[in-house]
Amino acid sequence: MPKMKTKSSAKKRFRVRSSGSIKRSQAFRSHILTKKSTKTKRQLRGPAEIHSTNIASVKAMLPYA
């Protein structure tokens, strides 16, 4: 059997933790930060977890994760 291909966009955006949960980076954090408040930028720090409704579709894009 041939190997299944991983979606290139998904492997750049998601990482699977050792517990099996999938982490993602926060949106709205890369540019135009001058008009955002300090509180907003602070709350966007750090990784976020994939919502439970999206786990199945993300795991389909990452077959070996």
Secondary structure, 3 states (H helix, E strand, C coil): CCCCCCCHHHHHHEEECCCCCEEECCCCCCCCCCCCCHHHHHHCCCCEECCHHHHHHHHHHCCCC
